[in-house]
Amino acid sequence: MQRPATVTELAKVLKFLGNEQRLHILRSIAHEEKFAREISEEVGISRPLVNIYLKQFEKAGLVKGTNRVGEEPPYLKRYYGALPFELPVSLGLIEKLGDE
C-alpha cells in the first residue's frame, strides 16, 4: 500500500479500512493464508461479499492472492494473505498532504 499523497487519497483509505467486516477479514488472514470459504465461515460474512472485499484489498495492495492446485474439489483454490502495512495518521501528516 502506498502512502496517501493527498487528503482525498487518505480519506479513501480511511473509509475503506473503517469497515468492520473488512477489518475482520484482514485480522483473519493476518498470520495465515486462507481461501474465501474459510474466511467466510470464520468471520460470518457471505462468500460473495468476502470475494468482493478480497478483490478490493488486492487492488489496494493490502492482500496478496495465490492460486494453488489441490487434490480434492475444488481443485483450484485462491489463497489470500494480508501484506504488512502501516498507516500512521496525525495532524502533521494531514497538514502536509496535497489537495489533489
N, CA, C and O atoms as CSV, one atom per row, in Angstrom:
chain,resi,resn,atom,element,x,y,z
A,1,MET,N,N,0.844,-1.177,0.000
A,1,MET,CA,C,0.000,0.000,0.000
A,1,MET,C,C,0.884,1.233,0.000
A,1,MET,O,O,1.793,1.367,0.819
A,2,GLN,N,N,0.606,2.114,-0.915
A,2,GLN,CA,C,1.380,3.349,-0.980
A,2,GLN,C,C,0.824,4.368,0.012
A,2,GLN,O,O,-0.373,4.404,0.295
A,3,ARG,N,N,1.712,5.171,0.517
A,3,ARG,CA,C,1.305,6.216,1.447
A,3,ARG,C,C,0.439,7.236,0.698
A,3,ARG,O,O,0.818,7.683,-0.385
A,4,PRO,N,N,-0.706,7.605,1.253
A,4,PRO,CA,C,-1.558,8.598,0.594
A,4,PRO,C,C,-0.822,9.917,0.400
A,4,PRO,O,O,-0.107,10.370,1.294
A,5,ALA,N,N,-0.998,10.537,-0.772
A,5,ALA,CA,C,-0.314,11.791,-1.085
A,5,ALA,C,C,-1.233,12.998,-0.979
A,5,ALA,O,O,-0.767,14.137,-0.924
A,6,THR,N,N,-2.538,12.750,-0.950
A,6,THR,CA,C,-3.493,13.850,-0.885
A,6,THR,C,C,-4.529,13.573,0.205
A,6,THR,O,O,-4.677,12.444,0.674
A,7,VAL,N,N,-5.228,14.614,0.588
A,7,VAL,CA,C,-6.295,14.471,1.574
A,7,VAL,C,C,-7.355,13.506,1.041
A,7,VAL,O,O,-7.877,12.686,1.795
A,8,THR,N,N,-7.672,13.596,-0.240
A,8,THR,CA,C,-8.672,12.719,-0.857
A,8,THR,C,C,-8.244,11.260,-0.780
A,8,THR,O,O,-9.056,10.398,-0.445
A,9,GLU,N,N,-6.981,10.970,-1.084
A,9,GLU,CA,C,-6.482,9.591,-1.016
A,9,GLU,C,C,-6.530,9.059,0.413
A,9,GLU,O,O,-6.922,7.913,0.631
A,10,LEU,N,N,-6.138,9.875,1.386
A,10,LEU,CA,C,-6.180,9.457,2.785
A,10,LEU,C,C,-7.615,9.165,3.204
A,10,LEU,O,O,-7.871,8.174,3.888
A,11,ALA,N,N,-8.543,10.009,2.804
A,11,ALA,CA,C,-9.952,9.802,3.150
A,11,ALA,C,C,-10.463,8.489,2.571
A,11,ALA,O,O,-11.217,7.776,3.233
A,12,LYS,N,N,-10.064,8.160,1.344
A,12,LYS,CA,C,-10.494,6.906,0.721
A,12,LYS,C,C,-9.955,5.696,1.485
A,12,LYS,O,O,-10.679,4.729,1.718
A,13,VAL,N,N,-8.675,5.759,1.873
A,13,VAL,CA,C,-8.070,4.651,2.617
A,13,VAL,C,C,-8.753,4.490,3.978
A,13,VAL,O,O,-9.081,3.374,4.383
A,14,LEU,N,N,-8.964,5.590,4.670
A,14,LEU,CA,C,-9.605,5.516,5.983
A,14,LEU,C,C,-11.040,5.011,5.875
A,14,LEU,O,O,-11.499,4.250,6.727
A,15,LYS,N,N,-11.745,5.432,4.834
A,15,LYS,CA,C,-13.115,4.955,4.632
A,15,LYS,C,C,-13.113,3.456,4.352
A,15,LYS,O,O,-13.940,2.719,4.889
A,16,PHE,N,N,-12.184,3.006,3.512
A,16,PHE,CA,C,-12.083,1.590,3.172
A,16,PHE,C,C,-11.774,0.755,4.406
A,16,PHE,O,O,-12.405,-0.279,4.629
A,17,LEU,N,N,-10.816,1.190,5.205
A,17,LEU,CA,C,-10.431,0.443,6.399
A,17,LEU,C,C,-11.394,0.673,7.562
A,17,LEU,O,O,-11.313,-0.029,8.570
A,18,GLY,N,N,-12.291,1.629,7.443
A,18,GLY,CA,C,-13.244,1.923,8.500
A,18,GLY,C,C,-14.449,0.994,8.506
A,18,GLY,O,O,-15.419,1.246,9.221
A,19,ASN,N,N,-14.400,-0.074,7.723
A,19,ASN,CA,C,-15.493,-1.033,7.642
A,19,ASN,C,C,-15.164,-2.227,8.536
A,19,ASN,O,O,-14.129,-2.870,8.364
A,20,GLU,N,N,-16.039,-2.519,9.482
A,20,GLU,CA,C,-15.790,-3.576,10.455
A,20,GLU,C,C,-15.599,-4.946,9.798
A,20,GLU,O,O,-14.740,-5.721,10.218
A,21,GLN,N,N,-16.393,-5.243,8.777
A,21,GLN,CA,C,-16.269,-6.541,8.103
A,21,GLN,C,C,-14.915,-6.673,7.417
A,21,GLN,O,O,-14.295,-7.735,7.471
A,22,ARG,N,N,-14.455,-5.611,6.777
A,22,ARG,CA,C,-13.140,-5.659,6.125
A,22,ARG,C,C,-12.034,-5.876,7.156
A,22,ARG,O,O,-11.093,-6.631,6.912
A,23,LEU,N,N,-12.146,-5.218,8.299
A,23,LEU,CA,C,-11.131,-5.395,9.338
A,23,LEU,C,C,-11.130,-6.820,9.880
A,23,LEU,O,O,-10.067,-7.358,10.191
A,24,HIS,N,N,-12.297,-7.436,9.997
A,24,HIS,CA,C,-12.362,-8.836,10.428
A,24,HIS,C,C,-11.665,-9.742,9.408
A,24,HIS,O,O,-10.970,-10.685,9.787
A,25,ILE,N,N,-11.848,-9.460,8.133
A,25,ILE,CA,C,-11.181,-10.251,7.089
A,25,ILE,C,C,-9.674,-10.096,7.208
A,25,ILE,O,O,-8.950,-11.092,7.186
A,26,LEU,N,N,-9.188,-8.866,7.333
A,26,LEU,CA,C,-7.739,-8.649,7.473
A,26,LEU,C,C,-7.185,-9.372,8.691
A,26,LEU,O,O,-6.117,-9.980,8.628
A,27,ARG,N,N,-7.904,-9.305,9.785
A,27,ARG,CA,C,-7.453,-9.995,11.003
A,27,ARG,C,C,-7.394,-11.503,10.781
A,27,ARG,O,O,-6.490,-12.177,11.276
A,28,SER,N,N,-8.361,-12.025,10.036
A,28,SER,CA,C,-8.422,-13.466,9.772
A,28,SER,C,C,-7.215,-13.967,8.986
A,28,SER,O,O,-6.763,-15.095,9.184
A,29,ILE,N,N,-6.698,-13.132,8.100
A,29,ILE,CA,C,-5.583,-13.574,7.236
A,29,ILE,C,C,-4.271,-12.869,7.574
A,29,ILE,O,O,-3.334,-12.871,6.776
A,30,ALA,N,N,-4.211,-12.273,8.747
A,30,ALA,CA,C,-3.005,-11.538,9.139
A,30,ALA,C,C,-1.780,-12.440,9.272
A,30,ALA,O,O,-0.674,-12.018,8.935
A,31,HIS,N,N,-1.954,-13.682,9.759
A,31,HIS,CA,C,-0.811,-14.555,10.005
A,31,HIS,C,C,-0.903,-15.894,9.292
A,31,HIS,O,O,0.012,-16.713,9.376
A,32,GLU,N,N,-2.017,-16.117,8.585
A,32,GLU,CA,C,-2.203,-17.400,7.910
A,32,GLU,C,C,-3.024,-17.201,6.641
A,32,GLU,O,O,-4.087,-16.582,6.670
A,33,GLU,N,N,-2.522,-17.730,5.530
A,33,GLU,CA,C,-3.275,-17.652,4.284
A,33,GLU,C,C,-4.500,-18.552,4.352
A,33,GLU,O,O,-4.453,-19.656,4.895
A,34,LYS,N,N,-5.589,-18.057,3.792
A,34,LYS,CA,C,-6.836,-18.818,3.774
A,34,LYS,C,C,-7.537,-18.568,2.446
A,34,LYS,O,O,-7.262,-17.582,1.762
A,35,PHE,N,N,-8.451,-19.478,2.087
A,35,PHE,CA,C,-9.248,-19.232,0.889
A,35,PHE,C,C,-10.603,-18.684,1.307
A,35,PHE,O,O,-10.980,-18.753,2.477
A,36,ALA,N,N,-11.332,-18.139,0.337
A,36,ALA,CA,C,-12.534,-17.352,0.622
A,36,ALA,C,C,-13.546,-18.090,1.499
A,36,ALA,O,O,-14.125,-17.490,2.404
A,37,ARG,N,N,-13.765,-19.370,1.246
A,37,ARG,CA,C,-14.755,-20.091,2.047
A,37,ARG,C,C,-14.354,-20.133,3.519
A,37,ARG,O,O,-15.193,-19.947,4.400
A,38,GLU,N,N,-13.062,-20.378,3.786
A,38,GLU,CA,C,-12.587,-20.402,5.172
A,38,GLU,C,C,-12.802,-19.050,5.848
A,38,GLU,O,O,-13.253,-18.975,6.991
A,39,ILE,N,N,-12.475,-18.002,5.129
A,39,ILE,CA,C,-12.641,-16.651,5.670
A,39,ILE,C,C,-14.120,-16.375,5.938
A,39,ILE,O,O,-14.486,-15.856,6.993
A,40,SER,N,N,-14.954,-16.727,4.975
A,40,SER,CA,C,-16.400,-16.516,5.083
A,40,SER,C,C,-16.965,-17.201,6.321
A,40,SER,O,O,-17.736,-16.602,7.071
A,41,GLU,N,N,-16.584,-18.448,6.532
A,41,GLU,CA,C,-17.081,-19.199,7.683
A,41,GLU,C,C,-16.554,-18.622,8.994
A,41,GLU,O,O,-17.280,-18.562,9.986
A,42,GLU,N,N,-15.302,-18.203,8.995
A,42,GLU,CA,C,-14.693,-17.687,10.220
A,42,GLU,C,C,-15.292,-16.351,10.658
A,42,GLU,O,O,-15.547,-16.136,11.844
A,43,VAL,N,N,-15.515,-15.458,9.696
A,43,VAL,CA,C,-15.966,-14.116,10.068
A,43,VAL,C,C,-17.483,-13.934,9.949
A,43,VAL,O,O,-18.015,-12.901,10.355
A,44,GLY,N,N,-18.178,-14.928,9.397
A,44,GLY,CA,C,-19.634,-14.866,9.320
A,44,GLY,C,C,-20.162,-13.905,8.279
A,44,GLY,O,O,-21.183,-13.251,8.488
A,45,ILE,N,N,-19.466,-13.820,7.155
A,45,ILE,CA,C,-19.866,-12.965,6.037
A,45,ILE,C,C,-20.065,-13.867,4.828
A,45,ILE,O,O,-19.350,-14.857,4.674
A,46,SER,N,N,-21.018,-13.543,3.974
A,46,SER,CA,C,-21.265,-14.382,2.802
A,46,SER,C,C,-20.022,-14.474,1.928
A,46,SER,O,O,-19.227,-13.537,1.855
A,47,ARG,N,N,-19.865,-15.611,1.269
A,47,ARG,CA,C,-18.696,-15.823,0.416
A,47,ARG,C,C,-18.634,-14.808,-0.726
A,47,ARG,O,O,-17.551,-14.300,-1.017
A,48,PRO,N,N,-19.772,-14.491,-1.395
A,48,PRO,CA,C,-19.682,-13.485,-2.462
A,48,PRO,C,C,-19.163,-12.128,-1.956
A,48,PRO,O,O,-18.380,-11.472,-2.642
A,49,LEU,N,N,-19.596,-11.713,-0.767
A,49,LEU,CA,C,-19.127,-10.443,-0.226
A,49,LEU,C,C,-17.653,-10.532,0.165
A,49,LEU,O,O,-16.901,-9.580,-0.047
A,50,VAL,N,N,-17.236,-11.652,0.727
A,50,VAL,CA,C,-15.816,-11.846,1.048
A,50,VAL,C,C,-14.981,-11.744,-0.227
A,50,VAL,O,O,-13.928,-11.107,-0.222
A,51,ASN,N,N,-15.433,-12.356,-1.307
A,51,ASN,CA,C,-14.703,-12.286,-2.579
A,51,ASN,C,C,-14.597,-10.852,-3.088
A,51,ASN,O,O,-13.549,-10.442,-3.587
A,52,ILE,N,N,-15.673,-10.097,-2.963
A,52,ILE,CA,C,-15.641,-8.687,-3.385
A,52,ILE,C,C,-14.612,-7.922,-2.575
A,52,ILE,O,O,-13.794,-7.188,-3.128
A,53,TYR,N,N,-14.657,-8.099,-1.252
A,53,TYR,CA,C,-13.702,-7.394,-0.393
A,53,TYR,C,C,-12.264,-7.818,-0.674
A,53,TYR,O,O,-11.364,-6.979,-0.683
A,54,LEU,N,N,-12.039,-9.106,-0.903
A,54,LEU,CA,C,-10.675,-9.580,-1.178
A,54,LEU,C,C,-10.126,-8.972,-2.466
A,54,LEU,O,O,-8.949,-8.617,-2.533
A,55,LYS,N,N,-10.965,-8.853,-3.481
A,55,LYS,CA,C,-10.523,-8.211,-4.735
A,55,LYS,C,C,-10.185,-6.741,-4.489
A,55,LYS,O,O,-9.212,-6.226,-5.041
A,56,GLN,N,N,-10.985,-6.067,-3.664
A,56,GLN,CA,C,-10.696,-4.675,-3.328
A,56,GLN,C,C,-9.384,-4.560,-2.549
A,56,GLN,O,O,-8.587,-3.654,-2.792
A,57,PHE,N,N,-9.169,-5.482,-1.614
A,57,PHE,CA,C,-7.914,-5.495,-0.853
A,57,PHE,C,C,-6.716,-5.703,-1.777
A,57,PHE,O,O,-5.691,-5.036,-1.633
A,58,GLU,N,N,-6.849,-6.628,-2.725
A,58,GLU,CA,C,-5.750,-6.868,-3.675
A,58,GLU,C,C,-5.451,-5.608,-4.486
A,58,GLU,O,O,-4.294,-5.228,-4.663
A,59,LYS,N,N,-6.495,-4.979,-4.967
A,59,LYS,CA,C,-6.327,-3.756,-5.772
A,59,LYS,C,C,-5.647,-2.659,-4.958
A,59,LYS,O,O,-4.855,-1.886,-5.497
A,60,ALA,N,N,-5.955,-2.589,-3.655
A,60,ALA,CA,C,-5.365,-1.580,-2.779
A,60,ALA,C,C,-3.958,-1.956,-2.328
A,60,ALA,O,O,-3.277,-1.140,-1.707
A,61,GLY,N,N,-3.506,-3.180,-2.628
A,61,GLY,CA,C,-2.172,-3.616,-2.234
A,61,GLY,C,C,-2.077,-4.048,-0.782
A,61,GLY,O,O,-0.989,-4.041,-0.205
A,62,LEU,N,N,-3.205,-4.425,-0.180
A,62,LEU,CA,C,-3.216,-4.836,1.221
A,62,LEU,C,C,-3.229,-6.346,1.399
A,62,LEU,O,O,-2.951,-6.854,2.485
A,63,VAL,N,N,-3.553,-7.057,0.331
A,63,VAL,CA,C,-3.687,-8.514,0.370
A,63,VAL,C,C,-3.081,-9.081,-0.902
A,63,VAL,O,O,-3.154,-8.466,-1.966
A,64,LYS,N,N,-2.477,-10.273,-0.782
A,64,LYS,CA,C,-1.943,-10.968,-1.950
A,64,LYS,C,C,-2.673,-12.294,-2.089
A,64,LYS,O,O,-2.796,-13.052,-1.127
A,65,GLY,N,N,-3.156,-12.566,-3.299
A,65,GLY,CA,C,-3.821,-13.827,-3.586
A,65,GLY,C,C,-2.922,-14.736,-4.391
A,65,GLY,O,O,-2.211,-14.279,-5.287
A,66,THR,N,N,-2.946,-16.028,-4.079
A,66,THR,CA,C,-2.120,-17.022,-4.765
A,66,THR,C,C,-2.987,-18.224,-5.109
A,66,THR,O,O,-3.660,-18.776,-4.239
A,67,ASN,N,N,-2.974,-18.634,-6.379
A,67,ASN,CA,C,-3.720,-19.823,-6.794
A,67,ASN,C,C,-2.918,-21.072,-6.461
A,67,ASN,O,O,-1.707,-21.128,-6.673
A,68,ARG,N,N,-3.626,-22.083,-5.930
A,68,ARG,CA,C,-2.989,-23.359,-5.611
A,68,ARG,C,C,-3.884,-24.491,-6.082
A,68,ARG,O,O,-5.109,-24.411,-5.995
A,69,VAL,N,N,-3.257,-25.543,-6.579
A,69,VAL,CA,C,-3.984,-26.718,-7.033
A,69,VAL,C,C,-3.967,-27.748,-5.912
A,69,VAL,O,O,-2.918,-28.064,-5.349
A,70,GLY,N,N,-5.171,-28.269,-5.597
A,70,GLY,CA,C,-5.295,-29.277,-4.554
A,70,GLY,C,C,-5.675,-30.625,-5.134
A,70,GLY,O,O,-5.877,-30.763,-6.341
A,71,GLU,N,N,-5.769,-31.609,-4.268
A,71,GLU,CA,C,-6.109,-32.962,-4.702
A,71,GLU,C,C,-7.597,-33.248,-4.616
A,71,GLU,O,O,-8.062,-34.262,-5.137
A,72,GLU,N,N,-8.351,-32.370,-3.967
A,72,GLU,CA,C,-9.782,-32.556,-3.822
A,72,GLU,C,C,-10.512,-31.337,-4.391
A,72,GLU,O,O,-9.972,-30.230,-4.412
A,73,PRO,N,N,-11.758,-31.560,-4.855
A,73,PRO,CA,C,-12.529,-30.422,-5.385
A,73,PRO,C,C,-12.794,-29.392,-4.299
A,73,PRO,O,O,-12.954,-29.774,-3.140
A,74,PRO,N,N,-12.848,-28.142,-4.611
A,74,PRO,CA,C,-12.434,-27.590,-5.898
A,74,PRO,C,C,-10.917,-27.689,-6.033
A,74,PRO,O,O,-10.180,-27.389,-5.094
A,75,TYR,N,N,-10.471,-28.104,-7.185
A,75,TYR,CA,C,-9.048,-28.379,-7.388
A,75,TYR,C,C,-8.200,-27.107,-7.373
A,75,TYR,O,O,-7.050,-27.130,-6.934
A,76,LEU,N,N,-8.760,-26.017,-7.844
A,76,LEU,CA,C,-8.019,-24.758,-7.851
A,76,LEU,C,C,-8.620,-23.832,-6.797
A,76,LEU,O,O,-9.802,-23.492,-6.853
A,77,LYS,N,N,-7.798,-23.433,-5.846
A,77,LYS,CA,C,-8.236,-22.518,-4.790
A,77,LYS,C,C,-7.312,-21.316,-4.774
A,77,LYS,O,O,-6.111,-21.434,-5.016
A,78,ARG,N,N,-7.884,-20.168,-4.488
A,78,ARG,CA,C,-7.092,-18.943,-4.357
A,78,ARG,C,C,-6.962,-18.628,-2.868
A,78,ARG,O,O,-7.949,-18.373,-2.178
A,79,TYR,N,N,-5.739,-18.654,-2.402
A,79,TYR,CA,C,-5.450,-18.357,-1.001
A,79,TYR,C,C,-5.057,-16.886,-0.878
A,79,TYR,O,O,-4.406,-16.321,-1.757
A,80,TYR,N,N,-5.468,-16.290,0.227
A,80,TYR,CA,C,-5.205,-14.874,0.453
A,80,TYR,C,C,-4.457,-14.679,1.761
A,80,TYR,O,O,-4.756,-15.318,2.770
A,81,GLY,N,N,-3.488,-13.790,1.723
A,81,GLY,CA,C,-2.741,-13.418,2.913
A,81,GLY,C,C,-2.590,-11.910,2.972
A,81,GLY,O,O,-2.403,-11.262,1.942
A,82,ALA,N,N,-2.669,-11.354,4.151
A,82,ALA,CA,C,-2.513,-9.914,4.329
A,82,ALA,C,C,-1.050,-9.523,4.154
A,82,ALA,O,O,-0.149,-10.239,4.591
A,83,LEU,N,N,-0.825,-8.392,3.515
A,83,LEU,CA,C,0.512,-7.845,3.361
A,83,LEU,C,C,0.745,-6.817,4.464
A,83,LEU,O,O,-0.153,-6.039,4.788
A,84,PRO,N,N,1.937,-6.809,5.039
A,84,PRO,CA,C,2.209,-5.851,6.120
A,84,PRO,C,C,2.068,-4.407,5.619
A,84,PRO,O,O,2.495,-4.073,4.514
A,85,PHE,N,N,1.476,-3.583,6.439
A,85,PHE,CA,C,1.389,-2.164,6.119
A,85,PHE,C,C,1.291,-1.375,7.408
A,85,PHE,O,O,0.968,-1.910,8.469
A,86,GLU,N,N,1.576,-0.103,7.289
A,86,GLU,CA,C,1.479,0.793,8.425
A,86,GLU,C,C,0.872,2.083,7.917
A,86,GLU,O,O,1.260,2.595,6.867
A,87,LEU,N,N,-0.074,2.600,8.659
A,87,LEU,CA,C,-0.742,3.829,8.248
A,87,LEU,C,C,-0.811,4.794,9.429
A,87,LEU,O,O,-1.857,4.929,10.065
A,88,PRO,N,N,0.301,5.463,9.718
A,88,PRO,CA,C,0.267,6.441,10.803
A,88,PRO,C,C,-0.487,7.688,10.344
A,88,PRO,O,O,-0.189,8.255,9.293
A,89,VAL,N,N,-1.450,8.098,11.130
A,89,VAL,CA,C,-2.236,9.287,10.802
A,89,VAL,C,C,-2.073,10.284,11.940
A,89,VAL,O,O,-2.282,9.967,13.110
A,90,SER,N,N,-1.697,11.481,11.564
A,90,SER,CA,C,-1.525,12.525,12.563
A,90,SER,C,C,-1.932,13.862,11.947
A,90,SER,O,O,-2.080,13.978,10.731
A,91,LEU,N,N,-2.105,14.840,12.781
A,91,LEU,CA,C,-2.423,16.170,12.291
A,91,LEU,C,C,-1.298,16.687,11.407
A,91,LEU,O,O,-1.542,17.347,10.397
A,92,GLY,N,N,-0.056,16.379,11.796
A,92,GLY,CA,C,1.094,16.802,10.987
A,92,GLY,C,C,1.043,16.211,9.583
A,92,GLY,O,O,1.344,16.901,8.609
A,93,LEU,N,N,0.666,14.942,9.473
A,93,LEU,CA,C,0.543,14.309,8.152
A,93,LEU,C,C,-0.541,15.005,7.337
A,93,LEU,O,O,-0.335,15.320,6.165
A,94,ILE,N,N,-1.682,15.242,7.949
A,94,ILE,CA,C,-2.802,15.861,7.235
A,94,ILE,C,C,-2.418,17.255,6.735
A,94,ILE,O,O,-2.814,17.663,5.643
A,95,GLU,N,N,-1.637,17.985,7.551
A,95,GLU,CA,C,-1.179,19.326,7.137
A,95,GLU,C,C,-0.293,19.277,5.906
A,95,GLU,O,O,-0.320,20.189,5.080
A,96,LYS,N,N,0.500,18.202,5.777
A,96,LYS,CA,C,1.459,18.087,4.682
A,96,LYS,C,C,0.861,17.573,3.381
A,96,LYS,O,O,1.461,17.742,2.319
A,97,LEU,N,N,-0.314,16.947,3.447
A,97,LEU,CA,C,-0.906,16.341,2.256
A,97,LEU,C,C,-1.375,17.405,1.277
A,97,LEU,O,O,-1.797,18.494,1.665
A,98,GLY,N,N,-1.289,17.056,-0.016
A,98,GLY,CA,C,-1.791,17.949,-1.051
A,98,GLY,C,C,-3.300,17.864,-1.161
A,98,GLY,O,O,-3.936,17.005,-0.550
A,99,ASP,N,N,-3.865,18.768,-1.949
A,99,ASP,CA,C,-5.320,18.797,-2.143
A,99,ASP,C,C,-5.770,17.923,-3.300
A,99,ASP,O,O,-6.955,17.601,-3.379
A,100,GLU,N,N,-4.924,17.543,-4.157
A,100,GLU,CA,C,-5.137,16.693,-5.342
A,100,GLU,C,C,-5.199,17.486,-6.578
A,100,GLU,O,O,-5.373,16.927,-7.661
